[in-house]
């Protein structure tokens, strides 16, 4: 991993390219993210940096975290995330990672928690087809359908799509283009949609498939 940063989803809007074509974009408030901790191969067996995002009052910080932030000389942060960057050796505790770590034209992956949809049936959750609403198929046309054979294997196979909690899970969207970077206001603008609601915390890294 070459680059990474923590951000917050601001919302979606649209931009126009040179030909006047509309580009749907998502605006992300990315950083500034100070380096709170640094791990080295000598001490920890691998190299990484821990980044923090979004200030938090000391009143809402527990004792272990207070000591963690005081040791780093960094203000308390709500969110912490470890990144195994290629240039970890060049970074030190207290260094600030800003939105300009990415540039226009970069390909990135964005990870976040998707919107929660609550309890959902198989039609909404997995796209199953409903039964006919007539000719004796009732009483419920939206039920899950057959659970499998009776005597063999006498069980429901793992992975069978059944009703349950939908959404509110970790989702990664890959290969999004960076359309615009505003370093002064800590904003990164990406083409397309990303997981989560407005205000949701996301992690931006360089694309693994680019």
C-alpha atoms as one frame of an Amber mdcrd trajectory, in Angstrom:
protein
   0.000   0.000   0.000   1.503   3.321  -1.080  -1.036   5.830   0.248  -3.936
   5.901   2.683  -6.074   8.330   4.681  -9.194   8.372   6.883 -12.134  10.590
   5.892 -15.795  11.372   6.337 -18.467  11.235   3.621 -19.883  14.731   3.041
 -22.380  13.794   0.316 -22.898  13.514  -3.432 -23.070  16.210  -6.103 -22.089
  16.591  -9.759 -19.333  18.234 -11.784 -18.933  18.965 -15.493 -15.938  17.863
 -17.575 -14.324  19.757 -20.468 -16.964  18.480 -22.893 -19.838  19.561 -20.644
 -20.650  15.996 -19.614 -22.045  15.513 -16.094 -19.882  13.500 -13.676 -21.619
  12.171 -10.531 -19.165  12.614  -7.642 -18.878  12.015  -3.898 -17.209  14.628
  -1.696 -15.078  13.313   1.187 -13.548  15.330   4.013 -10.161  13.576   4.155
  -7.841  14.303   7.074  -5.809  15.939   8.371  -4.627  12.678   9.932  -1.671
  12.824  12.349   0.587   9.811  12.841  -0.270   8.614  16.373   1.928   5.505
  16.485   4.688   3.962  14.394   5.516   0.241  14.313   8.885  -1.060  13.111
  10.174  -4.467  12.029  12.703  -4.496  14.891  10.091  -3.999  17.630   6.872
  -5.366  16.086   7.918  -7.644  13.225   6.373  -5.417  10.556   6.187  -1.747
   9.570   3.041   0.379   9.818   1.702   3.716  11.012  -1.452   4.420  13.001
  -3.388   7.466  11.814  -5.996   9.415  13.778  -8.972  11.376  12.481 -11.477
  13.876  13.932 -10.789  15.632  17.240 -12.386  14.378  20.445 -12.704  16.148
  23.809 -10.669  14.777  26.714 -13.952  14.278  28.604 -14.891  11.535  26.136
 -11.435   9.895  26.116 -10.705   6.973  28.443  -7.453   6.722  30.430  -5.584
   4.250  28.196  -6.284   6.351  25.098  -5.352   9.573  26.932  -1.940   8.086
  27.673  -1.649   6.853  24.085  -2.285  10.334  22.656  -0.141  12.132  25.259
   2.814   9.853  24.469   2.460  10.792  20.782   1.955  14.495  21.579  -1.230
  14.489  19.500  -4.730  15.765  20.343  -7.265  13.025  21.133  -8.911  11.549
  18.027 -12.227   9.723  17.571 -11.008   7.279  14.940  -7.745   5.317  14.706
  -6.661   3.117  11.800  -3.434   1.277  11.041  -1.917   1.460   7.540   0.929
  -0.675   6.202   2.367   1.940   3.884   5.434   1.389   1.716   7.153   4.530
   3.052   6.490   4.008   6.773  10.199   4.558   7.492   9.921   8.129   6.163
   7.050   8.996   8.529   7.394   9.914  12.194   4.933  10.260  15.069   3.282
  13.682  14.827   3.563  13.968  11.020   0.333  15.054   9.319  -1.187  13.221
   6.326  -3.416  15.573   4.305  -5.811  15.270   1.367  -3.031  16.159  -1.087
  -1.481  12.725  -0.469  -3.723  11.816  -3.435  -3.713  13.622  -6.788  -6.213
  14.051  -9.612  -6.244  10.941 -11.795  -5.321   8.497  -9.010  -7.300   5.263
  -8.670  -8.475   4.532  -5.127 -10.426   1.980  -3.079 -12.908   3.254  -0.474
 -14.030   1.142   2.496 -16.900   1.971   4.824 -19.951   0.609   6.630 -22.978
   0.429   4.330 -26.372   1.882   5.251 -28.390  -0.382   7.528 -31.690  -1.552
   6.018 -32.997  -3.466   9.055 -34.703  -6.867   8.784 -35.410  -7.747   5.136
 -36.901 -10.667   3.245 -35.162 -12.692   0.554 -36.633 -10.687  -2.348 -35.125
  -7.408  -1.133 -32.014  -8.981   0.402 -30.972 -11.374  -2.380 -33.179 -10.492
  -5.353 -35.207 -13.740  -5.215 -38.253 -14.035  -7.465 -41.669 -13.966  -5.779
 -44.195 -16.767  -6.185 -47.361 -16.298  -8.244 -50.027 -14.412  -6.301 -52.830
 -16.652  -7.712 -53.765 -20.324  -8.277 -53.083 -21.671  -4.823 -49.473 -20.641
  -4.255 -50.314 -18.637  -1.098 -50.798 -17.704   1.549 -47.498 -15.796   1.229
 -46.136 -14.960  -2.231 -42.861 -13.448  -0.932 -41.596 -16.369   1.156 -38.112
 -17.834   0.731 -39.254 -20.935  -1.168 -37.868 -24.480  -0.908 -35.304 -25.169
   1.843 -34.024 -28.242  -0.040 -34.750 -31.992  -0.311 -36.518 -33.841   2.548
 -34.625 -37.090   3.259 -31.332 -36.361   1.530 -29.436 -34.317   2.706 -32.052
 -33.676   5.454 -30.600 -30.263   6.207 -30.421 -26.739   4.834 -27.172 -26.053
   2.968 -24.879 -23.320   4.261 -25.251 -20.099   2.293 -28.988 -20.488   1.687
 -30.469 -16.995   1.243 -32.884 -16.401   4.116 -34.509 -13.337   5.687 -32.329
 -11.391   8.102 -30.508  -8.162   8.885 -29.573  -6.315   5.680 -26.814  -3.733
   5.315 -24.636  -2.222   8.096 -21.618  -4.275   6.956 -18.127  -3.446   5.740
 -18.123  -2.714   1.999 -15.244  -1.745  -0.300 -15.763   0.007  -3.634 -12.744
  -0.381  -5.916 -11.114   1.609  -8.706 -12.724   5.022  -8.199 -11.150   8.002
  -9.972  -9.968  11.048  -8.027 -11.627  13.952  -9.855 -10.556  16.851  -7.653
  -8.381  17.521  -4.572  -8.836  20.619  -2.381  -5.915  20.559   0.074  -6.914
  23.839   1.763 -10.347  22.529   2.774  -9.215  18.881   3.190 -11.573  17.621
   0.477 -11.222  14.749  -2.007 -13.804  14.408  -4.788 -14.294  10.908  -6.266
 -16.240   9.780  -9.328 -19.227   7.627  -8.367 -20.765   6.495  -5.089 -19.164
   5.153  -1.909 -20.617   3.081   0.968 -22.378   4.571   3.977 -24.569   7.530
   4.936 -23.578  11.197   5.047 -21.159  11.658   7.917 -20.023   8.026   7.728
 -16.316   7.367   8.288 -14.453   5.844   5.321 -10.915   4.705   4.586  -9.295
   5.709   1.274  -6.342   3.712  -0.061  -4.649   3.419  -3.421  -6.338   0.820
  -5.617  -5.090  -2.774  -5.445  -6.188  -3.386  -9.059  -4.912  -0.211 -10.714
